[in-house]
Amino acid sequence: MIRIVIPTYKRPKSLAGKEYFTKAKYVLPEKQRDDYLKVLPAKRMIVIPDKCDGNIARKRNWILDNIERPLLMIDDDISCLRMTEGMHESNRSRFKEKGIERIKLTIDQAMEVIQNGFNLAAEFGCIFWGINLNEDGRNYQQYKPLSLTQVVLGPFGGHLKHDMHYDERMGTKDDYDFAFQMLNRYKKILRLNKFSYDGAHGDNPGGIVSMRTMETEIHYCQAIMKKWGRHIIRYKIPPKKMADLLNGRVNIPLQGV
């Protein structure tokens, strides 16, 4: 049985995937329980001690330590899964936004992708898997249906049995760091490039957005570059805008797809 959990923080009024990921449970701190009970039934909540919250890496580590695998973690601002542009098939709900054809998967199709992802990861000997990071397949080699040497980030990550943890020192870059740890130790992560997620990471109130400032982002960018080296991940510092600090330029020195 696959456990689907969604870490959440100060977002009871903006749970984008609440009606889409219907089998998911939301992981939240005890002090916010009453706020979430206004929009969620108790059976869809996993309430953790406040001391285990306050840092997304700390919360993710609590989940890894306390919830059985196979385990899928999804960000609370992900609303749905969709087919990556350029990999269109029939029998998908199609709509256009900003000139890009975006093919939203139904709930049943999304669950099929999740189940198949875990099965394929096990067959490939991968203990961590995920999906494309962007709606534009051209950015992520859309002609390759899957890859084994690319990063998978926090918004959508599937975990099989392992003893890895997120590095709390990396702050908002903990997901990049976790992927580097995986690739460094196990040399592969399964990423299904055919599918991506739809989320509102930049302007959704609450979550890490409520804690993010230019100063903290610069600190975490410098921390992860110091840990792994600028030849692995590089940010534009000093930045001209916040966007320069959100997505690093990644170079994985591994041979393969």
RAGI-V76323 format. One record per helix or strand. SS is the DSSP state (H for helix, E for strand). FROM is the first residue (numbers start at 1). TO is the last residue. If there is no record, write none. Layout:
SS|FROM|TO  SS|FROM|TO
This chain:
E|3|7  E|25|29  H|30|37  H|42|44  E|45|48  H|50|52  H|56|66  E|71|74  E|78|83  E|93|97  E|100|104  H|107|124  E|128|132  H|137|140  E|146|147  E|156|159  H|168|186  E|190|199  H|207|210  H|214|228  E|233|234  H|242|245  E|249|250
